[in-house]
Amino acid sequence: GGRCARPSSAAAAAGASEAPRLPAEHAARGADPGRSASEVPAPPDALLICKGLHALARQRSANYGAWRAHLERAAASYDRADAEGVARVLSACARAPAAVEAERVARLYASRAARVVPQSSAMQLSMVAYSLASLQLRDEALLASMAREMRTKFAKCNVLEATLIANSYARMLLVERTLFGQLIPSYVTSHSRRFRAKDIARTLNAYAKVQLRSTVVFDALAGRCCEQVEHMDCHSLSVVANAHARLLVTNQALFEALAKHLQGCARTCTLQAVSNLLNAYSKFTFSDAKVGGAGGPNLTEAVVDCLVGELPRFQEAMTAHCLCVMTHAVARAGQHVRRPELLATFSSSAFRIGLENFTSSQLGMLAVAFAEMAPLAASGERGGGLQEQFWAAMSAMAVERQAELEPADAANLALAFASVRLEPRTVAALNLVQHCKEETPPAVASALLVTHALLQVWNKPLVSLVGGYIPDFLWQATEALACRLALGMWLAGGRLPWELRRVVEGHVLRVGSSLMRKDTADASALRSACQGFAALAGPTLHEFEFAGAGAREPGAADAPRAAWAGLGLGRAGGGVE
């Protein structure tokens, strides 16, 4: 019946130190200190929070309040998430509406992913890779760690997971040699019969993006690809065709099957699909493949006719990028000769978009394509009407933006203007010398020289600067480019450096020897040899200058000095490409 003794202050302090601490959020609510530990709620399970956020994403919910609440809970528990939780949250963040700003949470879980990679399954690795690509979170250390982990787990992937991994790394432009060089080729070789249309498109597109020409992958999927063509939509058709074109992988049977299937689904093509298909078919020559019998059009002509018929649908939706791709494709394949109305169609589209909405590189691409499609008559007329308006607007826009042009863009514009015989003062206004103050790539230097050759003007500062760079950048040039560079240097009035002369002489002698042996000579090699021979054998043009030939263009103080002295070379550059 006695009373218990009251504990001393020291004992009370010891007991308080041994008691479990309350969660911070519970203490913040003003919890009663007298409650027992069993009554204190446990912290929410991190995996349940991750699953809740993932479920919200799968429902494609537009409830921004719910999104923000789930994201805050996920951010508070990220350091306790396991491999499954990390994969689920990153997948949800990739699908989150832009208004909820999920990037902060995604970065937290990306940092957590680096710690749980060893515990991740093949499916979870594919989810993380796909989410990082969608969010454009390019963490090279994390991606390298995942690639190392895949060496033992990639074989356990199903086809969807394997193709998602390949496409995700390609979208982030991370070329992991083990992944693209060993794991994926081995997997494709073993499981090619299980690949469906979209799996094939994702895999081939991945190799096209990273510019890896894996014959193992393309050969392993060649037969299966032909079988799956009938199940492809127009987008998949364009992706498969574009992948082969970008890597120059020729498969005539596949392109015939694609063209046949395209006849029935062209009405469903998007603008991007049309431009990609035109670009792909323009890169190959299928002259022996006739559609509809011996007298019908070849494969490229049939596809161009089919896709051009869809252009009226895209008059209002046409973009600068797609217009540039399509004009280049038509010019490259020479289809403007069969379909001369395309030039007016493309001109109208350019005016509808507005040249001011084209980037500098797009202006250069468009000008080169139009110059290729509209060769001048002997009189030098540009066709009048719409074409006159186009070139007037293009030249005015180029001069207005000359300060922001890159060397390649300026060279493309100048070469196009020279090809259609615009006034020399127009090219002079581009101030091409400013792009030669530093070493220029061989292709740009060649274009600048050919431009002045076509205009029949001698720009001594430019020729001197380019001639001084040739010994340093010649190692970057192919033999064909070296011959074109030599021809441009000769026609522009310059002297050939001995390093360039030696390379050109070797190419000319090799092609000549093959002709003497009656070997079949490649047309491009023969053309470049002829260009090189003309540069080697011709006289130095500036030696023919006479006193009255140096008049400047009227009204153009910076116009280059003419130095052609009536040599009859007005169209000498016509064969220069």
Secondary structure, 3 states (H helix, E strand, C coil): CCCCCCCCHHHHHHHHHHCCCCCHHHHHCCCCCCCCHHHCCCCCCHHHHHHHHHHHHHCCCCCHHHHHHHHHHHHHCHHHCCHHHHHHHHHHHHHCCHHHCCHHHHHHHHHHHHHHHHHCCHHHHHHHHHHHHHHCCCCHHHHHHHHHHHHHHHHHCCHHHHHHHHHHHHHCCCCCHHHHHHHHHHHHHHHHHHCCHHHHHHHHHHHHHCCCCCHHHHHHHHHHHHHHHHHCCHHHHHHHHHHHHHCCCCCHHHHHHHHHHHHHHHHHCCHHHHHHHHHHHHCCCCCCCECCCCCCCEHHHHHHHHHHCCHHHHCCCCCHHHHHHHHHHHHHHCHHHHCCHHHHHHHHHHHHHCHHHCCHHHHHHHHHHHHHHCCCCCCCCCCCCHHHHHHHHHHHHHHHCHHHCCHHHHHHHHHHHHHCCCCHHHHHCCCHHHHHCCCCCHHHHHHHHHHHHHHCCECHHHHHHHHHHHHHHHHHCCHHHHHHHHHHHHHCCCCCCHHHHHHHHHHHHHHHHHHHCCCCCCHHHHHHHHHHHHHHHCCCHHHHCCHHHCCCCCCCCCCCECCCCCCCCCCHHHHCC
